[in-house]
Amino acid sequence: VPVFPWHSLVPFLAPTQSD
Amino acid sequence: APSGSSLPAYFIKGSIIQLADGELKHVEDLKTEDFIQSAEISSELKIDSSTVERIDDSHTHNFAIVQFSVGEHRAQVSVEVQVEYPFFVFGQGWSSCCPDRTTQLLELPCTKLSVGDVCISLTLKNLR
């Protein structure tokens, strides 16, 4: 049975750094 | 197993998810605290609050563009997702643009994602 890491479930929304 | 969606298998009800402390839970049993505590343990990832600002599902069949305001700097980020894609809303749980479709395809209990909902998202702890 596969086990998935918790962070797979969360979208990775990385804002572009403006500075 | 349910079929008809190309979303990853970990969103299907009954999938086993490992938290950062090693605990195993079914995807449908996850709580807000599970994500927060896992991120606290993580050395690389942190939780950001992403507020839904706009949902546009009028253009492409079965897809929606969700616009978020991310983090304390309120950065604008748009993502295109299948309407059944579940986001985890703080204090509420799994929510999608089309909860009926999420429940049908993934058997994952789900509520309707709405403008103003605050979703859990991840960023890197150090953006360098």
Backbone of each chain as nested JSON, in Angstrom:
{
  "chains": [
    {"id": "A", "residues": [
      {"number": 1, "name": "VAL", "atoms": {"N": [0.855, -1.197, 0.0], "CA": [0.0, 0.0, 0.0], "C": [0.887, 1.242, 0.0]}},
      {"number": 2, "name": "PRO", "atoms": {"N": [0.704, 2.127, -0.961], "CA": [1.571, 3.315, -0.992], "C": [1.272, 4.266, 0.159]}},
      {"number": 3, "name": "VAL", "atoms": {"N": [2.312, 4.9, 0.642], "CA": [2.182, 5.926, 1.669], "C": [2.719, 7.232, 1.082]}},
      {"number": 4, "name": "PHE", "atoms": {"N": [1.912, 8.287, 1.189], "CA": [2.29, 9.555, 0.573], "C": [2.669, 10.573, 1.651]}},
      {"number": 5, "name": "PRO", "atoms": {"N": [3.689, 11.384, 1.385], "CA": [4.054, 12.416, 2.362], "C": [3.011, 13.527, 2.415]}},
      {"number": 6, "name": "TRP", "atoms": {"N": [2.823, 14.091, 3.587], "CA": [1.778, 15.094, 3.82], "C": [1.871, 16.276, 2.862]}},
      {"number": 7, "name": "HIS", "atoms": {"N": [3.112, 16.651, 2.516], "CA": [3.262, 17.865, 1.704], "C": [2.855, 17.662, 0.248]}},
      {"number": 8, "name": "SER", "atoms": {"N": [2.66, 16.395, -0.165], "CA": [2.134, 16.171, -1.521], "C": [0.769, 16.807, -1.703]}},
      {"number": 9, "name": "LEU", "atoms": {"N": [0.017, 16.895, -0.601], "CA": [-1.384, 17.308, -0.667], "C": [-1.564, 18.819, -0.736]}},
      {"number": 10, "name": "VAL", "atoms": {"N": [-0.486, 19.536, -0.5], "CA": [-0.612, 20.992, -0.363], "C": [0.018, 21.67, -1.575]}},
      {"number": 11, "name": "PRO", "atoms": {"N": [-0.727, 22.556, -2.231], "CA": [-0.133, 23.25, -3.378], "C": [1.021, 24.141, -2.935]}},
      {"number": 12, "name": "PHE", "atoms": {"N": [2.048, 24.159, -3.749], "CA": [3.232, 24.945, -3.443], "C": [3.086, 26.282, -4.14]}},
      {"number": 13, "name": "LEU", "atoms": {"N": [2.655, 27.289, -3.394], "CA": [2.419, 28.601, -3.968], "C": [3.537, 29.528, -3.52]}},
      {"number": 14, "name": "ALA", "atoms": {"N": [4.537, 29.636, -4.359], "CA": [5.685, 30.455, -4.009], "C": [5.586, 31.795, -4.715]}},
      {"number": 15, "name": "PRO", "atoms": {"N": [5.316, 32.838, -3.972], "CA": [5.245, 34.159, -4.615], "C": [6.604, 34.57, -5.15]}},
      {"number": 16, "name": "THR", "atoms": {"N": [6.596, 35.219, -6.286], "CA": [7.845, 35.726, -6.857], "C": [8.378, 36.849, -5.971]}},
      {"number": 17, "name": "GLN", "atoms": {"N": [9.645, 36.758, -5.655], "CA": [10.252, 37.802, -4.831], "C": [10.496, 39.045, -5.685]}},
      {"number": 18, "name": "SER", "atoms": {"N": [10.062, 40.169, -5.165], "CA": [10.194, 41.384, -5.953], "C": [11.501, 42.118, -5.653]}},
      {"number": 19, "name": "ASP", "atoms": {"N": [12.197, 41.679, -4.625], "CA": [13.441, 42.399, -4.291], "C": [14.672, 41.523, -4.422]}}
    ]},
    {"id": "B", "residues": [
      {"number": 1, "name": "ALA", "atoms": {"N": [-11.173, 1.167, -7.243], "CA": [-10.809, 2.572, -7.012], "C": [-11.576, 3.465, -7.994]}},
      {"number": 2, "name": "PRO", "atoms": {"N": [-11.919, 4.675, -7.567], "CA": [-12.62, 5.584, -8.458], "C": [-11.721, 5.95, -9.63]}},
      {"number": 3, "name": "SER", "atoms": {"N": [-12.332, 6.206, -10.761], "CA": [-11.54, 6.626, -11.906], "C": [-12.263, 7.777, -12.589]}},
      {"number": 4, "name": "GLY", "atoms": {"N": [-11.635, 8.318, -13.598], "CA": [-12.259, 9.397, -14.325], "C": [-11.614, 10.724, -14.03]}},
      {"number": 5, "name": "SER", "atoms": {"N": [-10.744, 10.771, -13.066], "CA": [-9.984, 11.977, -12.789], "C": [-8.513, 11.654, -12.945]}},
      {"number": 6, "name": "SER", "atoms": {"N": [-7.762, 12.607, -13.449], "CA": [-6.324, 12.4, -13.568], "C": [-5.578, 12.998, -12.384]}},
      {"number": 7, "name": "LEU", "atoms": {"N": [-6.324, 13.346, -11.341], "CA": [-5.645, 13.862, -10.145], "C": [-4.832, 12.745, -9.495]}},
      {"number": 8, "name": "PRO", "atoms": {"N": [-3.777, 13.127, -8.749], "CA": [-2.933, 12.114, -8.117], "C": [-3.714, 11.221, -7.162]}},
      {"number": 9, "name": "ALA", "atoms": {"N": [-3.218, 9.99, -7.026], "CA": [-3.905, 8.976, -6.232], "C": [-4.045, 9.362, -4.765]}},
      {"number": 10, "name": "TYR", "atoms": {"N": [-3.156, 10.242, -4.267], "CA": [-3.231, 10.551, -2.827], "C": [-4.471, 11.339, -2.454]}},
      {"number": 11, "name": "PHE", "atoms": {"N": [-5.22, 11.855, -3.415], "CA": [-6.462, 12.551, -3.09], "C": [-7.665, 11.608, -3.0]}},
      {"number": 12, "name": "ILE", "atoms": {"N": [-7.484, 10.349, -3.367], "CA": [-8.594, 9.404, -3.306], "C": [-8.822, 8.973, -1.858]}},
      {"number": 13, "name": "LYS", "atoms": {"N": [-10.094, 8.963, -1.467], "CA": [-10.44, 8.561, -0.102], "C": [-9.781, 7.237, 0.257]}},
      {"number": 14, "name": "GLY", "atoms": {"N": [-9.217, 7.175, 1.454], "CA": [-8.569, 5.964, 1.916], "C": [-7.061, 5.978, 1.723]}},
      {"number": 15, "name": "SER", "atoms": {"N": [-6.574, 6.939, 0.925], "CA": [-5.121, 7.029, 0.739], "C": [-4.437, 7.295, 2.072]}},
      {"number": 16, "name": "ILE", "atoms": {"N": [-3.271, 6.689, 2.225], "CA": [-2.554, 6.8, 3.492], "C": [-1.491, 7.895, 3.377]}},
      {"number": 17, "name": "ILE", "atoms": {"N": [-1.587, 8.838, 4.304], "CA": [-0.709, 10.005, 4.305], "C": [0.18, 9.954, 5.545]}},
      {"number": 18, "name": "GLN", "atoms": {"N": [1.472, 10.181, 5.345], "CA": [2.395, 10.208, 6.478], "C": [2.683, 11.65, 6.879]}},
      {"number": 19, "name": "LEU", "atoms": {"N": [2.412, 11.958, 8.143], "CA": [2.72, 13.287, 8.67], "C": [4.213, 13.375, 8.976]}},
      {"number": 20, "name": "ALA", "atoms": {"N": [4.672, 14.587, 9.261], "CA": [6.112, 14.799, 9.466], "C": [6.642, 14.033, 10.679]}},
      {"number": 21, "name": "ASP", "atoms": {"N": [5.777, 13.765, 11.661], "CA": [6.237, 13.014, 12.842], "C": [6.11, 11.502, 12.642]}},
      {"number": 22, "name": "GLY", "atoms": {"N": [5.735, 11.079, 11.433], "CA": [5.653, 9.657, 11.132], "C": [4.266, 9.068, 11.254]}},
      {"number": 23, "name": "GLU", "atoms": {"N": [3.35, 9.803, 11.876], "CA": [1.99, 9.291, 12.053], "C": [1.314, 9.101, 10.69]}},
      {"number": 24, "name": "LEU", "atoms": {"N": [0.511, 8.044, 10.579], "CA": [-0.212, 7.764, 9.347], "C": [-1.691, 8.092, 9.521]}},
      {"number": 25, "name": "LYS", "atoms": {"N": [-2.264, 8.75, 8.536], "CA": [-3.689, 9.08, 8.566], "C": [-4.269, 8.902, 7.172]}},
      {"number": 26, "name": "HIS", "atoms": {"N": [-5.572, 8.642, 7.119], "CA": [-6.258, 8.663, 5.834], "C": [-6.456, 10.114, 5.387]}},
      {"number": 27, "name": "VAL", "atoms": {"N": [-6.41, 10.326, 4.077], "CA": [-6.487, 11.69, 3.548], "C": [-7.752, 12.395, 4.021]}},
      {"number": 28, "name": "GLU", "atoms": {"N": [-8.858, 11.648, 4.144], "CA": [-10.124, 12.271, 4.535], "C": [-10.177, 12.616, 6.023]}},
      {"number": 29, "name": "ASP", "atoms": {"N": [-9.21, 12.131, 6.803], "CA": [-9.209, 12.381, 8.246], "C": [-8.27, 13.517, 8.658]}},
      {"number": 30, "name": "LEU", "atoms": {"N": [-7.582, 14.118, 7.69], "CA": [-6.602, 15.156, 8.031], "C": [-7.289, 16.405, 8.584]}},
      {"number": 31, "name": "LYS", "atoms": {"N": [-6.633, 17.005, 9.562], "CA": [-7.138, 18.227, 10.184], "C": [-6.122, 19.357, 9.956]}},
      {"number": 32, "name": "THR", "atoms": {"N": [-6.6, 20.583, 10.131], "CA": [-5.718, 21.746, 9.976], "C": [-4.45, 21.586, 10.808]}},
      {"number": 33, "name": "GLU", "atoms": {"N": [-4.598, 21.093, 12.054], "CA": [-3.45, 20.965, 12.955], "C": [-2.399, 20.002, 12.405]}},
      {"number": 34, "name": "ASP", "atoms": {"N": [-2.84, 18.991, 11.65], "CA": [-1.877, 18.033, 11.091], "C": [-0.904, 18.74, 10.146]}},
      {"number": 35, "name": "PHE", "atoms": {"N": [-1.439, 19.638, 9.333], "CA": [-0.585, 20.367, 8.401], "C": [0.314, 21.349, 9.151]}},
      {"number": 36, "name": "ILE", "atoms": {"N": [-0.257, 22.06, 10.122], "CA": [0.516, 23.06, 10.858], "C": [1.653, 22.396, 11.629]}},
      {"number": 37, "name": "GLN", "atoms": {"N": [1.333, 21.287, 12.311], "CA": [2.366, 20.617, 13.097], "C": [3.436, 19.999, 12.197]}},
      {"number": 38, "name": "SER", "atoms": {"N": [3.036, 19.474, 11.047], "CA": [4.014, 18.894, 10.133], "C": [4.958, 19.967, 9.592]}},
      {"number": 39, "name": "ALA", "atoms": {"N": [4.403, 21.13, 9.296], "CA": [5.248, 22.215, 8.789], "C": [6.2, 22.719, 9.865]}},
      {"number": 40, "name": "GLU", "atoms": {"N": [5.749, 22.697, 11.131], "CA": [6.628, 23.142, 12.223], "C": [7.839, 22.234, 12.337]}},
      {"number": 41, "name": "ILE", "atoms": {"N": [7.636, 20.935, 12.104], "CA": [8.739, 19.98, 12.188], "C": [9.668, 20.126, 10.983]}},
      {"number": 42, "name": "SER", "atoms": {"N": [9.094, 20.476, 9.84], "CA": [9.872, 20.526, 8.601], "C": [10.956, 21.6, 8.671]}},
      {"number": 43, "name": "SER", "atoms": {"N": [12.12, 21.258, 8.126], "CA": [13.209, 22.231, 8.114], "C": [13.144, 23.125, 6.878]}},
      {"number": 44, "name": "GLU", "atoms": {"N": [12.385, 22.713, 5.864], "CA": [12.397, 23.436, 4.59], "C": [11.091, 24.144, 4.274]}},
      {"number": 45, "name": "LEU", "atoms": {"N": [9.979, 23.583, 4.761], "CA": [8.678, 24.073, 4.323], "C": [7.982, 24.861, 5.414]}},
      {"number": 46, "name": "LYS", "atoms": {"N": [7.251, 25.876, 5.003], "CA": [6.378, 26.572, 5.948], "C": [5.0, 26.746, 5.333]}},
      {"number": 47, "name": "ILE", "atoms": {"N": [4.016, 26.822, 6.226], "CA": [2.634, 27.022, 5.805], "C": [2.398, 28.5, 5.542]}},
      {"number": 48, "name": "ASP", "atoms": {"N": [1.776, 28.799, 4.434], "CA": [1.304, 30.145, 4.177], "C": [-0.216, 30.118, 4.07]}},
      {"number": 49, "name": "SER", "atoms": {"N": [-0.819, 31.246, 4.403], "CA": [-2.253, 31.388, 4.19], "C": [-2.472, 31.943, 2.796]}},
      {"number": 50, "name": "SER", "atoms": {"N": [-3.302, 31.272, 2.031], "CA": [-3.611, 31.735, 0.69], "C": [-5.109, 31.974, 0.596]}},
      {"number": 51, "name": "THR", "atoms": {"N": [-5.483, 33.247, 0.448], "CA": [-6.89, 33.605, 0.414], "C": [-7.401, 33.609, -1.026]}},
      {"number": 52, "name": "VAL", "atoms": {"N": [-8.521, 32.921, -1.225], "CA": [-9.112, 32.871, -2.562], "C": [-9.671, 34.245, -2.908]}},
      {"number": 53, "name": "GLU", "atoms": {"N": [-9.171, 34.833, -3.992], "CA": [-9.639, 36.155, -4.407], "C": [-10.613, 36.079, -5.585]}},
      {"number": 54, "name": "ARG", "atoms": {"N": [-10.441, 35.04, -6.418], "CA": [-11.264, 34.965, -7.612], "C": [-11.277, 33.522, -8.096]}},
      {"number": 55, "name": "ILE", "atoms": {"N": [-12.416, 33.064, -8.554], "CA": [-12.52, 31.744, -9.164], "C": [-13.18, 31.923, -10.527]}},
      {"number": 56, "name": "ASP", "atoms": {"N": [-12.46, 31.514, -11.57], "CA": [-12.982, 31.652, -12.927], "C": [-13.057, 30.26, -13.561]}},
      {"number": 57, "name": "ASP", "atoms": {"N": [-14.261, 29.751, -13.679], "CA": [-14.417, 28.414, -14.272], "C": [-15.244, 28.483, -15.55]}},
      {"number": 58, "name": "SER", "atoms": {"N": [-15.188, 29.641, -16.187], "CA": [-16.086, 29.858, -17.32], "C": [-15.461, 29.526, -18.666]}},
      {"number": 59, "name": "HIS", "atoms": {"N": [-14.138, 29.346, -18.71], "CA": [-13.468, 29.261, -20.002], "C": [-13.257, 27.835, -20.506]}},
      {"number": 60, "name": "THR", "atoms": {"N": [-12.675, 27.002, -19.666], "CA": [-12.282, 25.674, -20.124], "C": [-13.069, 24.62, -19.373]}},
      {"number": 61, "name": "HIS", "atoms": {"N": [-13.622, 23.668, -20.117], "CA": [-14.423, 22.614, -19.526], "C": [-13.627, 21.838, -18.477]}},
      {"number": 62, "name": "ASN", "atoms": {"N": [-14.188, 21.745, -17.291], "CA": [-13.611, 20.977, -16.188], "C": [-12.329, 21.573, -15.599]}},
      {"number": 63, "name": "PHE", "atoms": {"N": [-11.967, 22.769, -16.046], "CA": [-10.827, 23.443, -15.433], "C": [-11.272, 24.786, -14.869]}},
      {"number": 64, "name": "ALA", "atoms": {"N": [-10.553, 25.247, -13.841], "CA": [-10.835, 26.553, -13.262], "C": [-9.515, 27.255, -12.98]}},
      {"number": 65, "name": "ILE", "atoms": {"N": [-9.556, 28.573, -13.058], "CA": [-8.397, 29.365, -12.649], "C": [-8.736, 29.985, -11.298]}},
      {"number": 66, "name": "VAL", "atoms": {"N": [-7.931, 29.642, -10.298], "CA": [-8.148, 30.15, -8.948], "C": [-7.04, 31.151, -8.642]}},
      {"number": 67, "name": "GLN", "atoms": {"N": [-7.445, 32.36, -8.283], "CA": [-6.469, 33.391, -7.949], "C": [-6.394, 33.538, -6.439]}},
      {"number": 68, "name": "PHE", "atoms": {"N": [-5.161, 33.444, -5.925], "CA": [-4.926, 33.536, -4.49], "C": [-4.129, 34.789, -4.155]}},
      {"number": 69, "name": "SER", "atoms": {"N": [-4.321, 35.239, -2.928], "CA": [-3.453, 36.24, -2.327], "C": [-2.641, 35.506, -1.255]}},
      {"number": 70, "name": "VAL", "atoms": {"N": [-1.329, 35.389, -1.486], "CA": [-0.497, 34.47, -0.703], "C": [0.358, 35.204, 0.327]}},
      {"number": 71, "name": "GLY", "atoms": {"N": [0.288, 34.714, 1.565], "CA": [1.219, 35.151, 2.599], "C": [1.008, 36.576, 3.058]}},
      {"number": 72, "name": "GLU", "atoms": {"N": [1.914, 37.01, 3.934], "CA": [1.742, 38.327, 4.536], "C": [1.919, 39.452, 3.524]}},
      {"number": 73, "name": "HIS", "atoms": {"N": [2.643, 39.145, 2.412], "CA": [2.849, 40.181, 1.398], "C": [1.741, 40.197, 0.36]}},
      {"number": 74, "name": "ARG", "atoms": {"N": [0.774, 39.3, 0.531], "CA": [-0.399, 39.235, -0.349], "C": [-0.022, 39.129, -1.82]}},
      {"number": 75, "name": "ALA", "atoms": {"N": [0.967, 38.326, -2.093], "CA": [1.381, 38.125, -3.475], "C": [0.258, 37.457, -4.256]}},
      {"number": 76, "name": "GLN", "atoms": {"N": [0.057, 37.895, -5.481], "CA": [-1.004, 37.349, -6.318], "C": [-0.483, 36.144, -7.094]}},
      {"number": 77, "name": "VAL", "atoms": {"N": [-1.129, 35.008, -6.886], "CA": [-0.739, 33.785, -7.581], "C": [-1.995, 33.154, -8.166]}},
      {"number": 78, "name": "SER", "atoms": {"N": [-1.93, 32.814, -9.453], "CA": [-3.053, 32.126, -10.092], "C": [-2.649, 30.707, -10.452]}},
      {"number": 79, "name": "VAL", "atoms": {"N": [-3.545, 29.774, -10.215], "CA": [-3.288, 28.392, -10.613], "C": [-4.475, 27.886, -11.426]}},
      {"number": 80, "name": "GLU", "atoms": {"N": [-4.161, 27.086, -12.45], "CA": [-5.217, 26.443, -13.221], "C": [-5.312, 24.995, -12.764]}},
      {"number": 81, "name": "VAL", "atoms": {"N": [-6.484, 24.612, -12.326], "CA": [-6.669, 23.264, -11.78], "C": [-7.94, 22.646, -12.345]}},
      {"number": 82, "name": "GLN", "atoms": {"N": [-7.986, 21.325, -12.28], "CA": [-9.248, 20.657, -12.574], "C": [-10.257, 21.022, -11.489]}},
      {"number": 83, "name": "VAL", "atoms": {"N": [-11.53, 21.159, -11.877], "CA": [-12.529, 21.664, -10.935], "C": [-12.702, 20.766, -9.716]}},
      {"number": 84, "name": "GLU", "atoms": {"N": [-12.276, 19.496, -9.839], "CA": [-12.402, 18.597, -8.683], "C": [-11.18, 18.646, -7.759]}},
      {"number": 85, "name": "TYR", "atoms": {"N": [-10.159, 19.468, -8.108], "CA": [-8.931, 19.514, -7.312], "C": [-9.245, 20.046, -5.916]}},
      {"number": 86, "name": "PRO", "atoms": {"N": [-8.912, 19.27, -4.878], "CA": [-9.247, 19.718, -3.53], "C": [-8.146, 20.567, -2.89]}},
      {"number": 87, "name": "PHE", "atoms": {"N": [-8.568, 21.699, -2.343], "CA": [-7.689, 22.529, -1.519], "C": [-8.113, 22.354, -0.073]}},
      {"number": 88, "name": "PHE", "atoms": {"N": [-7.148, 22.492, 0.853], "CA": [-7.495, 22.361, 2.266], "C": [-7.711, 23.752, 2.855]}},
      {"number": 89, "name": "VAL", "atoms": {"N": [-8.928, 24.015, 3.31], "CA": [-9.276, 25.315, 3.874], "C": [-9.085, 25.267, 5.392]}},
      {"number": 90, "name": "PHE", "atoms": {"N": [-8.39, 26.283, 5.929], "CA": [-8.147, 26.369, 7.372], "C": [-9.439, 26.188, 8.157]}},
      {"number": 91, "name": "GLY", "atoms": {"N": [-9.394, 25.291, 9.12], "CA": [-10.518, 25.103, 10.02], "C": [-11.745, 24.476, 9.387]}},
      {"number": 92, "name": "GLN", "atoms": {"N": [-11.659, 24.109, 8.132], "CA": [-12.844, 23.607, 7.431], "C": [-12.602, 22.256, 6.763]}},
      {"number": 93, "name": "GLY", "atoms": {"N": [-11.459, 22.128, 6.097], "CA": [-11.151, 20.86, 5.435], "C": [-11.152, 20.979, 3.929]}},
      {"number": 94, "name": "TRP", "atoms": {"N": [-11.304, 19.833, 3.268], "CA": [-11.177, 19.779, 1.817], "C": [-12.309, 20.541, 1.133]}},
      {"number": 95, "name": "SER", "atoms": {"N": [-11.928, 21.363, 0.156], "CA": [-12.896, 22.159, -0.597], "C": [-12.433, 22.227, -2.042]}},
      {"number": 96, "name": "SER", "atoms": {"N": [-13.399, 22.229, -2.954], "CA": [-13.04, 22.324, -4.372], "C": [-14.047, 23.19, -5.101]}},
      {"number": 97, "name": "CYS", "atoms": {"N": [-13.687, 23.545, -6.35], "CA": [-14.589, 24.358, -7.165], "C": [-15.863, 23.594, -7.485]}},
      {"number": 98, "name": "CYS", "atoms": {"N": [-15.767, 22.262, -7.55], "CA": [-16.936, 21.436, -7.847], "C": [-16.955, 20.238, -6.897]}},
      {"number": 99, "name": "PRO", "atoms": {"N": [-17.455, 20.462, -5.677], "CA": [-17.401, 19.388, -4.672], "C": [-18.155, 18.128, -5.077]}},
      {"number": 100, "name": "ASP", "atoms": {"N": [-19.236, 18.287, -5.855], "CA": [-19.957, 17.095, -6.306], "C": [-19.043, 16.194, -7.138]}},
      {"number": 101, "name": "ARG", "atoms": {"N": [-18.249, 16.821, -7.996], "CA": [-17.341, 16.062, -8.854], "C": [-16.2, 15.444, -8.029]}},
      {"number": 102, "name": "THR", "atoms": {"N": [-15.716, 16.18, -7.042], "CA": [-14.664, 15.641, -6.173], "C": [-15.169, 14.41, -5.435]}},
      {"number": 103, "name": "THR", "atoms": {"N": [-16.39, 14.519, -4.903], "CA": [-16.962, 13.395, -4.172], "C": [-17.206, 12.208, -5.102]}},
      {"number": 104, "name": "GLN", "atoms": {"N": [-17.634, 12.524, -6.32], "CA": [-17.929, 11.464, -7.286], "C": [-16.659, 10.757, -7.744]}},
      {"number": 105, "name": "LEU", "atoms": {"N": [-15.626, 11.537, -8.068], "CA": [-14.427, 10.965, -8.675], "C": [-13.444, 10.427, -7.642]}},
      {"number": 106, "name": "LEU", "atoms": {"N": [-13.353, 11.087, -6.494], "CA": [-12.331, 10.737, -5.503], "C": [-12.936, 10.146, -4.223]}},
      {"number": 107, "name": "GLU", "atoms": {"N": [-14.254, 10.246, -4.083], "CA": [-14.966, 9.839, -2.868], "C": [-14.516, 10.627, -1.647]}},
      {"number": 108, "name": "LEU", "atoms": {"N": [-13.878, 11.776, -1.905], "CA": [-13.356, 12.603, -0.814], "C": [-14.422, 13.614, -0.391]}},
      {"number": 109, "name": "PRO", "atoms": {"N": [-14.854, 13.556, 0.876], "CA": [-15.839, 14.531, 1.348], "C": [-15.28, 15.95, 1.188]}},
      {"number": 110, "name": "CYS", "atoms": {"N": [-16.098, 16.83, 0.678], "CA": [-15.585, 18.096, 0.177], "C": [-16.679, 19.153, 0.25]}},
      {"number": 111, "name": "THR", "atoms": {"N": [-16.29, 20.397, 0.543], "CA": [-17.244, 21.498, 0.472], "C": [-16.856, 22.416, -0.683]}},
      {"number": 112, "name": "LYS", "atoms": {"N": [-17.711, 23.389, -0.945], "CA": [-17.51, 24.283, -2.087], "C": [-16.467, 25.349, -1.746]}},
      {"number": 113, "name": "LEU", "atoms": {"N": [-15.456, 25.451, -2.606], "CA": [-14.444, 26.49, -2.448], "C": [-15.037, 27.829, -2.865]}},
      {"number": 114, "name": "SER", "atoms": {"N": [-14.879, 28.844, -2.006], "CA": [-15.507, 30.134, -2.269], "C": [-14.491, 31.261, -2.111]}},
      {"number": 115, "name": "VAL", "atoms": {"N": [-14.788, 32.387, -2.757], "CA": [-13.969, 33.582, -2.568], "C": [-13.963, 33.946, -1.083]}},
      {"number": 116, "name": "GLY", "atoms": {"N": [-12.771, 34.231, -0.554], "CA": [-12.626, 34.549, 0.87], "C": [-12.13, 33.385, 1.693]}},
      {"number": 117, "name": "ASP", "atoms": {"N": [-12.232, 32.167, 1.157], "CA": [-11.702, 31.008, 1.881], "C": [-10.181, 31.131, 2.011]}},
      {"number": 118, "name": "VAL", "atoms": {"N": [-9.661, 30.705, 3.153], "CA": [-8.218, 30.752, 3.385], "C": [-7.663, 29.332, 3.307]}},
      {"number": 119, "name": "CYS", "atoms": {"N": [-6.879, 29.08, 2.272], "CA": [-6.358, 27.741, 2.02], "C": [-4.946, 27.594, 2.588]}},
      {"number": 120, "name": "ILE", "atoms": {"N": [-4.598, 26.352, 2.886], "CA": [-3.242, 26.02, 3.285], "C": [-2.387, 25.878, 2.039]}},
      {"number": 121, "name": "SER", "atoms": {"N": [-1.259, 26.585, 2.018], "CA": [-0.293, 26.385, 0.944], "C": [1.099, 26.356, 1.558]}},
      {"number": 122, "name": "LEU", "atoms": {"N": [2.052, 25.987, 0.75], "CA": [3.424, 25.844, 1.241], "C": [4.36, 26.794, 0.512]}},
      {"number": 123, "name": "THR", "atoms": {"N": [5.338, 27.276, 1.238], "CA": [6.464, 27.965, 0.616], "C": [7.732, 27.458, 1.291]}},
      {"number": 124, "name": "LEU", "atoms": {"N": [8.863, 27.836, 0.741], "CA": [10.129, 27.482, 1.373], "C": [10.404, 28.42, 2.532]}},
      {"number": 125, "name": "LYS", "atoms": {"N": [11.044, 27.874, 3.583], "CA": [11.357, 28.708, 4.736], "C": [12.383, 29.772, 4.385]}},
      {"number": 126, "name": "ASN", "atoms": {"N": [13.331, 29.419, 3.532], "CA": [14.326, 30.4, 3.106], "C": [14.352, 30.485, 1.596]}},
      {"number": 127, "name": "LEU", "atoms": {"N": [13.906, 31.615, 1.074], "CA": [13.927, 31.802, -0.371], "C": [15.228, 32.485, -0.761]}},
      {"number": 128, "name": "ARG", "atoms": {"N": [16.27, 31.717, -0.752], "CA": [17.568, 32.283, -1.126], "C": [18.24, 31.4, -2.145]}}
    ]}
  ]
}
